Amino acid sequence: MEMCSADTGCRNGLISRMKDIWKKNYTKRQNRRRDTPDKSHAWIAFLLPSFLGVTVFVLIPFLDVVRRSFLTAVTGEWTGINNYRNVFANQAFHLAIRNTVRFTAVCLPLLIGLGLFLAVLLSRLKQMQLIKSLFLFPLAMPAATVVLTWKMLFSRQGFFNGFLFSLGILQEGVLPDHMGTGASFWVLVFSYVWKNLGYTMVLWLAGIFAVPYSLSEAARVDGGSEWQIFWRVVFPNLKSSLYTITVLSFLNSFKVFREAYLVAGSYPHEDMYLLQHLFNNWFINLELDKMAAAAVCVGTVLFLVILLLQRVWKV
């Protein structure tokens, strides 16, 4: 009985000491929490400047454009959906839509596929830092320099016609103006791919180098060929890179207006007439109601396409 009493007393003493230690530690943690600032909402401080910038410079102006799309340009009277009816009944709008969709459908697969092919080849080379710097050189060139280069290449007396004439493809006296014919569309495609190819390759290279080398090495040990390693190991890990490159290339395809405008003016050949030409002409003619309605339609389509791409990739 005395031993049981002693054991019980020891256990009670041990339990009381453990409770005292736990209370002290709990008190210290509580004091530390009170002294430490709350970081659960720290993300707001980082997000707020960007959110305010986007709200002031993007969202509010776009909402004003939506409002203007239901008003007349001069008197500001309410017209309902008449501006949208006038836009969809405009033949120039139909032509610009067809050419823009055609341009995007041709350029995106060509740019993304060619960029991936060259990136895979270049990923095996050394001195990649110097090479990547050269890839970004077209983005640093002023638009006026690019336009002058295209005129020197593709005008009637340009280098391209001289090259075709030297090969015997063109006859003497038959020198087409490539910027004034249906070939102007392909000149525009070439300009877009040339300018954005290096940037696309750098993005692909970043994704390729981010894939752990151990995965490729394990596939080689298992007897996989280079082709199998790329399609079954490397390419499945480039899903996020493919999404980013597709979205950026899609948006950049709507920014090719500067070169086309400086080369051919406000009214280029019909195969080269894009949405940006139409918006520019409406702005010059002060048809701001049509311009606002068309901008709302184009912005909505772009937003839906990006959401669709995000859903397809599930990133």
Secondary structure, DSSP 8 states (H G I E B T S, - for coil): -HHHHHHHHHHHHHHHHHHHHHHHHHHHHHHHHHHS---TTHHHHHHHHHHHHHIIIIIHHHHHHHHHTTB-SSS--B-TTHHHHHHHT-HHHHHHHHHHHHHHHHHHHHHHHHHHHHHHHHTTSS-HHHHHHHHTHHHHS-HHHHHHHHHHHHSTTSHHHHHHHHTTSS-TT----GGGSTTHHHHHHHHHHHHHHHHHHHHHHHHHHHS-HHHHHHHHHTT--HHHHIIIIIGGGGHHHHHHHHHHHHHHTT--HHHHHHHH-SS--GGG--HHHHHHHHHHTT-HHHHHHHHHHHHHHHHHHHHHHHHHHT-
